[in-house]
Amino acid sequence: MIRDHLIPALREAFPALPFTPGLPPAPVAVFPAKHPKVGDVRVFDHGEEATVLVGEITHGHFNPYDESLSEQQVAERVAADVVEFLKALFSDQVLLYRSANRRIGGWQVLGEGTTPERCPKRQYFVWSGPVP
């Protein structure tokens, strides 16, 4: 199970961040919101992939989609990819967005020197809160 790799990886990567572990179908981990307008981060184990939900802003699926990998290799890769994303998120290096009607959401990992294109019809956030 992905959970078996994910929980230890999260504990190792974020020893100072409290999170609540759980068993499916509940989230595998819930990180409390740093800002109420962003919301909690919930990580789910869906068997072949993990899904990360960031409040009611957006979500993403983590799966290498490589049929040559064993179940254990998939779980290890998914855990590593989720940790990498969360490290960027928690350091405000992920620009989250959603439409005003909340039907569309997404994110962009910000690299050094990255200037994201912004749409005036979207709301933008980082983990610390709304971006004006």
N, C-alpha and C positions, 0 to 999 in steps of 0.2 A: 504494500500500500504506500502511496505517496506520503501519507501522514507519518508513517514510520521514519521517513527520511526528513520530512519537513520540520517536525517539532524540534528535533535536536539541532537542525541547521538554524532555525530561528532563535533558539536559546543561545547558541554560540555566537551568532551574528549580532544579536541585540540583547546583551545581558542586562543593560540598564533600562530597557523598555519593558514594562510589564505587559503581558498579554495573557488572555484567557484561552487555554487549550480546550478543545471539545472533540466529541466523537461524531462522525457522520450520522445522520444528515445535517447536524449542526455544523457551524464553521469549525475547522481544524484549529484556527487561531483567530482571536479578535484583539486588535490593538485599539485602545481608546483614542478618540479624536484629540488632536492637538488644538484644533479650532472647531467650534460647533457647526460652522457653515460648511466644513469639509466632511465631517462625520468619521465614524469608525472605519478601520480597514478590517475586512473579514476575508479570510482565506478558506476556501472550500476544497476538499478532495473529492473529485468526481470519478475516481477510478483510473482513467487514462490521462487525466489532466487535472490541473489545479485552476481554480478561478479566483481572482482577487477582485473584490468589490471595494471601491473607495467611496464611502458614504452613499449618497444618492446621485453622485456625479457621473461615475463611469465604472466599467469593469473590464477585465482582460482575462484571456485564456492562456495558460502556459502548458505547452506540450511540444516536444521536438518534432512530432509527426514523422518519425523515422521508424519504419517497420523492421529495420534490421537490428534495432536495439532490444535487449531483453527488458522484461518488466522492471527489474531492479535498475537497469541503466536509465530507463525512462524516469523512474522515481527520483534517482539521483540528479538527473539533468533538470527536471522540473523544480526540485528543491533549490538547486543552485540558481536557476533563472528567477524564481520568486524572491530569493534573498537578494540577488543583484538589483531587481526592480525596487524592492522595499528600501534598500540602502539609498538608492537615488531619490525615492519618494521622501523618505524621512530627512534627507538633507536638502530639501526644496529644489531638487534638480529635475523634477517632473512637473511639467505644466499640464494641469488637468483642465478640461473644459466640458461644458454642456450647453445645449441650446436653452433659450429662455423657457420653452415649454417642456424641457427635460426629456425630450424624446431622443436626442442625439447626445452622445458623450464620447470622450476619448482622452488621449494623453499624448504628450511628446516628451521624450527624455531630452533634456537640455545638455548639449555638449558645450565645451569651451568655445566661446565665440558664436554660439548659436543665437540667432535672432528669429524667434518664431513668428510666423505670420499670424495675425490675429484678425478675427472676424468681429465686427461690431455687434452682431446678433448673438454672440456667445458670452457666457460667463466663464471667467478664468480663476483658477485657484492653484496654490501650491499647498503642501502639507500644513504650513503655518497659517494659511488663511486665504481669503480672496485677494486677487491681484487686480488693482484698479485699471 
